[in-house]
Amino acid sequence: MTLIILGEGVTRLERDYPAVVRDHPEIEWQQIIGMRDRAAHGYLTLDMNIIWETVQSSIPDLLDRLQTLRHWRPQGE
């Protein structure tokens, strides 16, 4: 469920603050949204090994990358 919520958050971020997404291509925004879609709509066929790998390595890496966004401000602010 956390992966679904994370994907929803990125979807809203992309919609409401597209500059953040555009300015930070080092974060795999579309993969996060794709994982959300897969978890929400294909939950009966999810590969639990992929989910586990995501939780163990990709999520901690994502959290590290998101730390760089803590003080992000659009140009001119």
PyMOL Python script that loads the backbone (N, CA, C, O; Angstrom):
from pymol import cmd

cmd.read_pdbstr("""\
ATOM      1  N   MET A   1       0.828  -1.195   0.000  1.00  0.00           N
ATOM      2  CA  MET A   1       0.000   0.000   0.000  1.00  0.00           C
ATOM      3  C   MET A   1       0.873   1.260   0.000  1.00  0.00           C
ATOM      4  O   MET A   1       0.513   2.271  -0.603  1.00  0.00           O
ATOM      5  N   THR A   2       2.008   1.191   0.672  1.00  0.00           N
ATOM      6  CA  THR A   2       2.911   2.335   0.712  1.00  0.00           C
ATOM      7  C   THR A   2       3.399   2.696  -0.687  1.00  0.00           C
ATOM      8  O   THR A   2       3.542   3.877  -1.004  1.00  0.00           O
ATOM      9  N   LEU A   3       3.656   1.696  -1.525  1.00  0.00           N
ATOM     10  CA  LEU A   3       4.097   1.965  -2.894  1.00  0.00           C
ATOM     11  C   LEU A   3       3.000   2.673  -3.692  1.00  0.00           C
ATOM     12  O   LEU A   3       3.286   3.526  -4.531  1.00  0.00           O
ATOM     13  N   ILE A   4       1.758   2.315  -3.425  1.00  0.00           N
ATOM     14  CA  ILE A   4       0.631   2.965  -4.094  1.00  0.00           C
ATOM     15  C   ILE A   4       0.539   4.428  -3.661  1.00  0.00           C
ATOM     16  O   ILE A   4       0.360   5.317  -4.493  1.00  0.00           O
ATOM     17  N   ILE A   5       0.662   4.670  -2.364  1.00  0.00           N
ATOM     18  CA  ILE A   5       0.588   6.037  -1.840  1.00  0.00           C
ATOM     19  C   ILE A   5       1.749   6.875  -2.378  1.00  0.00           C
ATOM     20  O   ILE A   5       1.566   8.038  -2.739  1.00  0.00           O
ATOM     21  N   LEU A   6       2.931   6.288  -2.429  1.00  0.00           N
ATOM     22  CA  LEU A   6       4.088   6.991  -2.973  1.00  0.00           C
ATOM     23  C   LEU A   6       3.855   7.372  -4.433  1.00  0.00           C
ATOM     24  O   LEU A   6       4.149   8.498  -4.835  1.00  0.00           O
ATOM     25  N   GLY A   7       3.336   6.451  -5.216  1.00  0.00           N
ATOM     26  CA  GLY A   7       3.040   6.730  -6.619  1.00  0.00           C
ATOM     27  C   GLY A   7       1.979   7.795  -6.788  1.00  0.00           C
ATOM     28  O   GLY A   7       2.073   8.629  -7.688  1.00  0.00           O
ATOM     29  N   GLU A   8       0.973   7.779  -5.934  1.00  0.00           N
ATOM     30  CA  GLU A   8      -0.060   8.816  -5.981  1.00  0.00           C
ATOM     31  C   GLU A   8       0.547  10.182  -5.684  1.00  0.00           C
ATOM     32  O   GLU A   8       0.205  11.179  -6.321  1.00  0.00           O
ATOM     33  N   GLY A   9       1.450  10.214  -4.712  1.00  0.00           N
ATOM     34  CA  GLY A   9       2.108  11.472  -4.376  1.00  0.00           C
ATOM     35  C   GLY A   9       2.918  12.024  -5.539  1.00  0.00           C
ATOM     36  O   GLY A   9       2.895  13.226  -5.806  1.00  0.00           O
ATOM     37  N   VAL A  10       3.631  11.145  -6.228  1.00  0.00           N
ATOM     38  CA  VAL A  10       4.420  11.582  -7.383  1.00  0.00           C
ATOM     39  C   VAL A  10       3.503  12.054  -8.502  1.00  0.00           C
ATOM     40  O   VAL A  10       3.813  13.030  -9.184  1.00  0.00           O
ATOM     41  N   THR A  11       2.384  11.378  -8.698  1.00  0.00           N
ATOM     42  CA  THR A  11       1.423  11.808  -9.717  1.00  0.00           C
ATOM     43  C   THR A  11       0.934  13.223  -9.425  1.00  0.00           C
ATOM     44  O   THR A  11       0.846  14.052 -10.332  1.00  0.00           O
ATOM     45  N   ARG A  12       0.621  13.495  -8.184  1.00  0.00           N
ATOM     46  CA  ARG A  12       0.165  14.835  -7.809  1.00  0.00           C
ATOM     47  C   ARG A  12       1.288  15.860  -7.904  1.00  0.00           C
ATOM     48  O   ARG A  12       1.066  16.998  -8.319  1.00  0.00           O
ATOM     49  N   LEU A  13       2.496  15.451  -7.517  1.00  0.00           N
ATOM     50  CA  LEU A  13       3.647  16.343  -7.648  1.00  0.00           C
ATOM     51  C   LEU A  13       3.849  16.730  -9.098  1.00  0.00           C
ATOM     52  O   LEU A  13       4.067  17.900  -9.410  1.00  0.00           O
ATOM     53  N   GLU A  14       3.778  15.755  -9.977  1.00  0.00           N
ATOM     54  CA  GLU A  14       3.941  15.998 -11.409  1.00  0.00           C
ATOM     55  C   GLU A  14       2.861  16.941 -11.938  1.00  0.00           C
ATOM     56  O   GLU A  14       3.133  17.795 -12.782  1.00  0.00           O
ATOM     57  N   ARG A  15       1.643  16.783 -11.441  1.00  0.00           N
ATOM     58  CA  ARG A  15       0.533  17.622 -11.884  1.00  0.00           C
ATOM     59  C   ARG A  15       0.626  19.040 -11.314  1.00  0.00           C
ATOM     60  O   ARG A  15       0.439  20.015 -12.042  1.00  0.00           O
ATOM     61  N   ASP A  16       0.914  19.157 -10.015  1.00  0.00           N
ATOM     62  CA  ASP A  16       0.855  20.448  -9.343  1.00  0.00           C
ATOM     63  C   ASP A  16       2.170  21.229  -9.365  1.00  0.00           C
ATOM     64  O   ASP A  16       2.165  22.459  -9.323  1.00  0.00           O
ATOM     65  N   TYR A  17       3.287  20.517  -9.430  1.00  0.00           N
ATOM     66  CA  TYR A  17       4.610  21.154  -9.424  1.00  0.00           C
ATOM     67  C   TYR A  17       5.510  20.523 -10.479  1.00  0.00           C
ATOM     68  O   TYR A  17       6.527  19.918 -10.141  1.00  0.00           O
ATOM     69  N   PRO A  18       5.153  20.655 -11.736  1.00  0.00           N
ATOM     70  CA  PRO A  18       5.912  19.982 -12.797  1.00  0.00           C
ATOM     71  C   PRO A  18       7.372  20.415 -12.863  1.00  0.00           C
ATOM     72  O   PRO A  18       8.216  19.661 -13.348  1.00  0.00           O
ATOM     73  N   ALA A  19       7.679  21.605 -12.387  1.00  0.00           N
ATOM     74  CA  ALA A  19       9.077  22.066 -12.406  1.00  0.00           C
ATOM     75  C   ALA A  19       9.954  21.198 -11.514  1.00  0.00           C
ATOM     76  O   ALA A  19      11.120  20.968 -11.835  1.00  0.00           O
ATOM     77  N   VAL A  20       9.421  20.718 -10.413  1.00  0.00           N
ATOM     78  CA  VAL A  20      10.199  19.843  -9.519  1.00  0.00           C
ATOM     79  C   VAL A  20      10.584  18.578 -10.265  1.00  0.00           C
ATOM     80  O   VAL A  20      11.741  18.158 -10.236  1.00  0.00           O
ATOM     81  N   VAL A  21       9.629  17.983 -10.921  1.00  0.00           N
ATOM     82  CA  VAL A  21       9.882  16.754 -11.673  1.00  0.00           C
ATOM     83  C   VAL A  21      10.852  17.037 -12.817  1.00  0.00           C
ATOM     84  O   VAL A  21      11.799  16.278 -13.025  1.00  0.00           O
ATOM     85  N   ARG A  22      10.632  18.083 -13.533  1.00  0.00           N
ATOM     86  CA  ARG A  22      11.495  18.440 -14.669  1.00  0.00           C
ATOM     87  C   ARG A  22      12.918  18.746 -14.222  1.00  0.00           C
ATOM     88  O   ARG A  22      13.878  18.364 -14.891  1.00  0.00           O
ATOM     89  N   ASP A  23      13.056  19.434 -13.097  1.00  0.00           N
ATOM     90  CA  ASP A  23      14.371  19.847 -12.622  1.00  0.00           C
ATOM     91  C   ASP A  23      15.156  18.745 -11.922  1.00  0.00           C
ATOM     92  O   ASP A  23      16.323  18.935 -11.578  1.00  0.00           O
ATOM     93  N   HIS A  24      14.526  17.604 -11.711  1.00  0.00           N
ATOM     94  CA  HIS A  24      15.203  16.508 -11.006  1.00  0.00           C
ATOM     95  C   HIS A  24      15.044  15.186 -11.756  1.00  0.00           C
ATOM     96  O   HIS A  24      14.381  14.264 -11.281  1.00  0.00           O
ATOM     97  N   PRO A  25      15.663  15.110 -12.935  1.00  0.00           N
ATOM     98  CA  PRO A  25      15.555  13.878 -13.726  1.00  0.00           C
ATOM     99  C   PRO A  25      16.326  12.707 -13.118  1.00  0.00           C
ATOM    100  O   PRO A  25      16.172  11.570 -13.563  1.00  0.00           O
ATOM    101  N   GLU A  26      17.148  12.971 -12.113  1.00  0.00           N
ATOM    102  CA  GLU A  26      17.885  11.891 -11.459  1.00  0.00           C
ATOM    103  C   GLU A  26      16.965  10.973 -10.647  1.00  0.00           C
ATOM    104  O   GLU A  26      17.360   9.878 -10.248  1.00  0.00           O
ATOM    105  N   ILE A  27      15.758  11.426 -10.415  1.00  0.00           N
ATOM    106  CA  ILE A  27      14.769  10.604  -9.718  1.00  0.00           C
ATOM    107  C   ILE A  27      13.867   9.971 -10.766  1.00  0.00           C
ATOM    108  O   ILE A  27      13.370  10.652 -11.663  1.00  0.00           O
ATOM    109  N   GLU A  28      13.664   8.682 -10.649  1.00  0.00           N
ATOM    110  CA  GLU A  28      12.894   7.930 -11.647  1.00  0.00           C
ATOM    111  C   GLU A  28      11.394   8.092 -11.398  1.00  0.00           C
ATOM    112  O   GLU A  28      10.719   7.154 -10.974  1.00  0.00           O
ATOM    113  N   TRP A  29      10.890   9.282 -11.666  1.00  0.00           N
ATOM    114  CA  TRP A  29       9.489   9.611 -11.394  1.00  0.00           C
ATOM    115  C   TRP A  29       8.540   8.643 -12.097  1.00  0.00           C
ATOM    116  O   TRP A  29       7.608   8.128 -11.480  1.00  0.00           O
ATOM    117  N   GLN A  30       8.774   8.397 -13.377  1.00  0.00           N
ATOM    118  CA  GLN A  30       7.856   7.544 -14.140  1.00  0.00           C
ATOM    119  C   GLN A  30       7.882   6.101 -13.652  1.00  0.00           C
ATOM    120  O   GLN A  30       6.861   5.415 -13.710  1.00  0.00           O
ATOM    121  N   GLN A  31       9.025   5.630 -13.176  1.00  0.00           N
ATOM    122  CA  GLN A  31       9.088   4.280 -12.629  1.00  0.00           C
ATOM    123  C   GLN A  31       8.288   4.180 -11.334  1.00  0.00           C
ATOM    124  O   GLN A  31       7.669   3.151 -11.060  1.00  0.00           O
ATOM    125  N   ILE A  32       8.300   5.232 -10.551  1.00  0.00           N
ATOM    126  CA  ILE A  32       7.519   5.252  -9.309  1.00  0.00           C
ATOM    127  C   ILE A  32       6.035   5.186  -9.641  1.00  0.00           C
ATOM    128  O   ILE A  32       5.287   4.429  -9.022  1.00  0.00           O
ATOM    129  N   ILE A  33       5.613   5.978 -10.617  1.00  0.00           N
ATOM    130  CA  ILE A  33       4.215   5.962 -11.041  1.00  0.00           C
ATOM    131  C   ILE A  33       3.865   4.589 -11.625  1.00  0.00           C
ATOM    132  O   ILE A  33       2.785   4.059 -11.365  1.00  0.00           O
ATOM    133  N   GLY A  34       4.771   4.024 -12.405  1.00  0.00           N
ATOM    134  CA  GLY A  34       4.535   2.704 -12.988  1.00  0.00           C
ATOM    135  C   GLY A  34       4.390   1.619 -11.933  1.00  0.00           C
ATOM    136  O   GLY A  34       3.552   0.728 -12.065  1.00  0.00           O
ATOM    137  N   MET A  35       5.204   1.690 -10.888  1.00  0.00           N
ATOM    138  CA  MET A  35       5.097   0.716  -9.797  1.00  0.00           C
ATOM    139  C   MET A  35       3.758   0.873  -9.095  1.00  0.00           C
ATOM    140  O   MET A  35       3.139  -0.118  -8.706  1.00  0.00           O
ATOM    141  N   ARG A  36       3.311   2.100  -8.932  1.00  0.00           N
ATOM    142  CA  ARG A  36       2.007   2.347  -8.319  1.00  0.00           C
ATOM    143  C   ARG A  36       0.901   1.719  -9.143  1.00  0.00           C
ATOM    144  O   ARG A  36       0.020   1.043  -8.611  1.00  0.00           O
ATOM    145  N   ASP A  37       0.954   1.950 -10.457  1.00  0.00           N
ATOM    146  CA  ASP A  37      -0.075   1.403 -11.342  1.00  0.00           C
ATOM    147  C   ASP A  37      -0.081  -0.119 -11.290  1.00  0.00           C
ATOM    148  O   ASP A  37      -1.139  -0.747 -11.233  1.00  0.00           O
ATOM    149  N   ARG A  38       1.091  -0.690 -11.309  1.00  0.00           N
ATOM    150  CA  ARG A  38       1.200  -2.159 -11.274  1.00  0.00           C
ATOM    151  C   ARG A  38       0.655  -2.713  -9.957  1.00  0.00           C
ATOM    152  O   ARG A  38      -0.076  -3.703  -9.953  1.00  0.00           O
ATOM    153  N   ALA A  39       1.014  -2.071  -8.836  1.00  0.00           N
ATOM    154  CA  ALA A  39       0.545  -2.529  -7.528  1.00  0.00           C
ATOM    155  C   ALA A  39      -0.963  -2.348  -7.380  1.00  0.00           C
ATOM    156  O   ALA A  39      -1.639  -3.188  -6.785  1.00  0.00           O
ATOM    157  N   ALA A  40      -1.486  -1.254  -7.921  1.00  0.00           N
ATOM    158  CA  ALA A  40      -2.912  -0.964  -7.765  1.00  0.00           C
ATOM    159  C   ALA A  40      -3.787  -1.815  -8.674  1.00  0.00           C
ATOM    160  O   ALA A  40      -4.887  -2.208  -8.285  1.00  0.00           O
ATOM    161  N   HIS A  41      -3.309  -2.103  -9.884  1.00  0.00           N
ATOM    162  CA  HIS A  41      -4.162  -2.771 -10.862  1.00  0.00           C
ATOM    163  C   HIS A  41      -3.763  -4.211 -11.164  1.00  0.00           C
ATOM    164  O   HIS A  41      -4.569  -4.985 -11.681  1.00  0.00           O
ATOM    165  N   GLY A  42      -2.524  -4.570 -10.844  1.00  0.00           N
ATOM    166  CA  GLY A  42      -2.079  -5.926 -11.148  1.00  0.00           C
ATOM    167  C   GLY A  42      -1.616  -6.666  -9.914  1.00  0.00           C
ATOM    168  O   GLY A  42      -0.731  -7.518  -9.979  1.00  0.00           O
ATOM    169  N   TYR A  43      -2.220  -6.333  -8.790  1.00  0.00           N
ATOM    170  CA  TYR A  43      -1.754  -6.874  -7.514  1.00  0.00           C
ATOM    171  C   TYR A  43      -1.778  -8.388  -7.436  1.00  0.00           C
ATOM    172  O   TYR A  43      -0.999  -8.969  -6.680  1.00  0.00           O
ATOM    173  N   LEU A  44      -2.645  -9.046  -8.189  1.00  0.00           N
ATOM    174  CA  LEU A  44      -2.706 -10.510  -8.143  1.00  0.00           C
ATOM    175  C   LEU A  44      -1.531 -11.165  -8.866  1.00  0.00           C
ATOM    176  O   LEU A  44      -1.248 -12.344  -8.653  1.00  0.00           O
ATOM    177  N   THR A  45      -0.861 -10.416  -9.704  1.00  0.00           N
ATOM    178  CA  THR A  45       0.257 -10.977 -10.457  1.00  0.00           C
ATOM    179  C   THR A  45       1.596 -10.325 -10.113  1.00  0.00           C
ATOM    180  O   THR A  45       2.558 -10.455 -10.869  1.00  0.00           O
ATOM    181  N   LEU A  46       1.667  -9.629  -8.986  1.00  0.00           N
ATOM    182  CA  LEU A  46       2.911  -8.974  -8.592  1.00  0.00           C
ATOM    183  C   LEU A  46       3.978 -10.010  -8.270  1.00  0.00           C
ATOM    184  O   LEU A  46       3.692 -11.050  -7.677  1.00  0.00           O
ATOM    185  N   ASP A  47       5.195  -9.718  -8.663  1.00  0.00           N
ATOM    186  CA  ASP A  47       6.347 -10.556  -8.329  1.00  0.00           C
ATOM    187  C   ASP A  47       6.886 -10.040  -6.994  1.00  0.00           C
ATOM    188  O   ASP A  47       7.458  -8.952  -6.925  1.00  0.00           O
ATOM    189  N   MET A  48       6.702 -10.816  -5.956  1.00  0.00           N
ATOM    190  CA  MET A  48       7.097 -10.386  -4.620  1.00  0.00           C
ATOM    191  C   MET A  48       8.607 -10.196  -4.500  1.00  0.00           C
ATOM    192  O   MET A  48       9.057  -9.447  -3.633  1.00  0.00           O
ATOM    193  N   ASN A  49       9.392 -10.847  -5.340  1.00  0.00           N
ATOM    194  CA  ASN A  49      10.834 -10.620  -5.334  1.00  0.00           C
ATOM    195  C   ASN A  49      11.157  -9.204  -5.799  1.00  0.00           C
ATOM    196  O   ASN A  49      12.061  -8.562  -5.263  1.00  0.00           O
ATOM    197  N   ILE A  50      10.427  -8.722  -6.785  1.00  0.00           N
ATOM    198  CA  ILE A  50      10.630  -7.353  -7.264  1.00  0.00           C
ATOM    199  C   ILE A  50      10.182  -6.357  -6.198  1.00  0.00           C
ATOM    200  O   ILE A  50      10.850  -5.350  -5.964  1.00  0.00           O
ATOM    201  N   ILE A  51       9.062  -6.637  -5.559  1.00  0.00           N
ATOM    202  CA  ILE A  51       8.576  -5.760  -4.483  1.00  0.00           C
ATOM    203  C   ILE A  51       9.616  -5.704  -3.369  1.00  0.00           C
ATOM    204  O   ILE A  51       9.944  -4.627  -2.871  1.00  0.00           O
ATOM    205  N   TRP A  52      10.129  -6.859  -2.983  1.00  0.00           N
ATOM    206  CA  TRP A  52      11.114  -6.917  -1.906  1.00  0.00           C
ATOM    207  C   TRP A  52      12.384  -6.144  -2.284  1.00  0.00           C
ATOM    208  O   TRP A  52      12.916  -5.392  -1.468  1.00  0.00           O
ATOM    209  N   GLU A  53      12.866  -6.326  -3.507  1.00  0.00           N
ATOM    210  CA  GLU A  53      14.048  -5.609  -3.976  1.00  0.00           C
ATOM    211  C   GLU A  53      13.804  -4.101  -3.970  1.00  0.00           C
ATOM    212  O   GLU A  53      14.685  -3.326  -3.597  1.00  0.00           O
ATOM    213  N   THR A  54      12.618  -3.694  -4.378  1.00  0.00           N
ATOM    214  CA  THR A  54      12.258  -2.279  -4.368  1.00  0.00           C
ATOM    215  C   THR A  54      12.307  -1.715  -2.957  1.00  0.00           C
ATOM    216  O   THR A  54      12.875  -0.650  -2.717  1.00  0.00           O
ATOM    217  N   VAL A  55      11.707  -2.440  -2.036  1.00  0.00           N
ATOM    218  CA  VAL A  55      11.651  -1.987  -0.647  1.00  0.00           C
ATOM    219  C   VAL A  55      13.046  -1.954  -0.021  1.00  0.00           C
ATOM    220  O   VAL A  55      13.365  -1.037   0.736  1.00  0.00           O
ATOM    221  N   GLN A  56      13.866  -2.937  -0.330  1.00  0.00           N
ATOM    222  CA  GLN A  56      15.183  -3.042   0.286  1.00  0.00           C
ATOM    223  C   GLN A  56      16.229  -2.095  -0.298  1.00  0.00           C
ATOM    224  O   GLN A  56      17.085  -1.602   0.437  1.00  0.00           O
ATOM    225  N   SER A  57      16.177  -1.833  -1.595  1.00  0.00           N
ATOM    226  CA  SER A  57      17.237  -1.011  -2.180  1.00  0.00           C
ATOM    227  C   SER A  57      16.732   0.266  -2.850  1.00  0.00           C
ATOM    228  O   SER A  57      17.316   1.333  -2.663  1.00  0.00           O
ATOM    229  N   SER A  58      15.679   0.171  -3.610  1.00  0.00           N
ATOM    230  CA  SER A  58      15.221   1.350  -4.352  1.00  0.00           C
ATOM    231  C   SER A  58      14.615   2.413  -3.446  1.00  0.00           C
ATOM    232  O   SER A  58      14.859   3.601  -3.653  1.00  0.00           O
ATOM    233  N   ILE A  59      13.843   2.021  -2.463  1.00  0.00           N
ATOM    234  CA  ILE A  59      13.222   3.002  -1.568  1.00  0.00           C
ATOM    235  C   ILE A  59      14.277   3.742  -0.742  1.00  0.00           C
ATOM    236  O   ILE A  59      14.221   4.969  -0.665  1.00  0.00           O
ATOM    237  N   PRO A  60      15.244   3.042  -0.117  1.00  0.00           N
ATOM    238  CA  PRO A  60      16.285   3.805   0.596  1.00  0.00           C
ATOM    239  C   PRO A  60      17.058   4.754  -0.320  1.00  0.00           C
ATOM    240  O   PRO A  60      17.387   5.870   0.084  1.00  0.00           O
ATOM    241  N   ASP A  61      17.350   4.324  -1.541  1.00  0.00           N
ATOM    242  CA  ASP A  61      18.027   5.192  -2.498  1.00  0.00           C
ATOM    243  C   ASP A  61      17.156   6.403  -2.838  1.00  0.00           C
ATOM    244  O   ASP A  61      17.650   7.527  -2.915  1.00  0.00           O
ATOM    245  N   LEU A  62      15.873   6.170  -3.036  1.00  0.00           N
ATOM    246  CA  LEU A  62      14.947   7.267  -3.312  1.00  0.00           C
ATOM    247  C   LEU A  62      14.917   8.259  -2.148  1.00  0.00           C
ATOM    248  O   LEU A  62      14.938   9.470  -2.365  1.00  0.00           O
ATOM    249  N   LEU A  63      14.869   7.759  -0.936  1.00  0.00           N
ATOM    250  CA  LEU A  63      14.855   8.644   0.230  1.00  0.00           C
ATOM    251  C   LEU A  63      16.109   9.511   0.285  1.00  0.00           C
ATOM    252  O   LEU A  63      16.035  10.694   0.616  1.00  0.00           O
ATOM    253  N   ASP A  64      17.256   8.923  -0.038  1.00  0.00           N
ATOM    254  CA  ASP A  64      18.494   9.708  -0.081  1.00  0.00           C
ATOM    255  C   ASP A  64      18.402  10.808  -1.127  1.00  0.00           C
ATOM    256  O   ASP A  64      18.795  11.947  -0.873  1.00  0.00           O
ATOM    257  N   ARG A  65      17.887  10.472  -2.291  1.00  0.00           N
ATOM    258  CA  ARG A  65      17.762  11.462  -3.362  1.00  0.00           C
ATOM    259  C   ARG A  65      16.762  12.559  -3.012  1.00  0.00           C
ATOM    260  O   ARG A  65      16.962  13.723  -3.358  1.00  0.00           O
ATOM    261  N   LEU A  66      15.696  12.187  -2.330  1.00  0.00           N
ATOM    262  CA  LEU A  66      14.691  13.182  -1.956  1.00  0.00           C
ATOM    263  C   LEU A  66      15.216  14.170  -0.929  1.00  0.00           C
ATOM    264  O   LEU A  66      14.709  15.287  -0.831  1.00  0.00           O
ATOM    265  N   GLN A  67      16.219  13.775  -0.167  1.00  0.00           N
ATOM    266  CA  GLN A  67      16.815  14.698   0.799  1.00  0.00           C
ATOM    267  C   GLN A  67      17.350  15.945   0.096  1.00  0.00           C
ATOM    268  O   GLN A  67      17.351  17.033   0.673  1.00  0.00           O
ATOM    269  N   THR A  68      17.803  15.788  -1.144  1.00  0.00           N
ATOM    270  CA  THR A  68      18.323  16.942  -1.887  1.00  0.00           C
ATOM    271  C   THR A  68      17.218  17.933  -2.241  1.00  0.00           C
ATOM    272  O   THR A  68      17.497  19.093  -2.542  1.00  0.00           O
ATOM    273  N   LEU A  69      15.976  17.484  -2.206  1.00  0.00           N
ATOM    274  CA  LEU A  69      14.850  18.354  -2.562  1.00  0.00           C
ATOM    275  C   LEU A  69      14.279  19.107  -1.366  1.00  0.00           C
ATOM    276  O   LEU A  69      13.383  19.934  -1.534  1.00  0.00           O
ATOM    277  N   ARG A  70      14.767  18.844  -0.191  1.00  0.00           N
ATOM    278  CA  ARG A  70      14.178  19.447   1.012  1.00  0.00           C
ATOM    279  C   ARG A  70      14.132  20.964   0.960  1.00  0.00           C
ATOM    280  O   ARG A  70      13.203  21.576   1.486  1.00  0.00           O
ATOM    281  N   HIS A  71      15.113  21.567   0.337  1.00  0.00           N
ATOM    282  CA  HIS A  71      15.178  23.029   0.310  1.00  0.00           C
ATOM    283  C   HIS A  71      15.043  23.565  -1.108  1.00  0.00           C
ATOM    284  O   HIS A  71      15.530  24.651  -1.421  1.00  0.00           O
ATOM    285  N   TRP A  72      14.382  22.797  -1.959  1.00  0.00           N
ATOM    286  CA  TRP A  72      14.193  23.214  -3.337  1.00  0.00           C
ATOM    287  C   TRP A  72      13.252  24.400  -3.408  1.00  0.00           C
ATOM    288  O   TRP A  72      12.216  24.424  -2.744  1.00  0.00           O
ATOM    289  N   ARG A  73      13.613  25.378  -4.213  1.00  0.00           N
ATOM    290  CA  ARG A  73      12.745  26.527  -4.459  1.00  0.00           C
ATOM    291  C   ARG A  73      12.800  26.832  -5.939  1.00  0.00           C
ATOM    292  O   ARG A  73      13.864  26.752  -6.552  1.00  0.00           O
ATOM    293  N   PRO A  74      11.664  27.180  -6.518  1.00  0.00           N
ATOM    294  CA  PRO A  74      11.686  27.592  -7.925  1.00  0.00           C
ATOM    295  C   PRO A  74      12.593  28.791  -8.119  1.00  0.00           C
ATOM    296  O   PRO A  74      12.808  29.571  -7.191  1.00  0.00           O
ATOM    297  N   GLN A  75      13.122  28.939  -9.318  1.00  0.00           N
ATOM    298  CA  GLN A  75      13.976  30.078  -9.630  1.00  0.00           C
ATOM    299  C   GLN A  75      13.269  31.377  -9.285  1.00  0.00           C
ATOM    300  O   GLN A  75      12.091  31.554  -9.594  1.00  0.00           O
ATOM    301  N   GLY A  76      13.988  32.279  -8.646  1.00  0.00           N
ATOM    302  CA  GLY A  76      13.446  33.596  -8.350  1.00  0.00           C
ATOM    303  C   GLY A  76      12.800  33.720  -6.984  1.00  0.00           C
ATOM    304  O   GLY A  76      12.378  34.811  -6.598  1.00  0.00           O
ATOM    305  N   GLU A  77      12.714  32.619  -6.242  1.00  0.00           N
ATOM    306  CA  GLU A  77      12.104  32.722  -4.918  1.00  0.00           C
ATOM    307  C   GLU A  77      13.163  32.758  -3.847  1.00  0.00           C
ATOM    308  O   GLU A  77      12.840  32.843  -2.662  1.00  0.00           O
TER     309      GLU A  77
END
""", "prot")
cmd.dss("prot")
cmd.show_as("cartoon", "prot")
cmd.util.cbc("prot")
cmd.orient("prot")
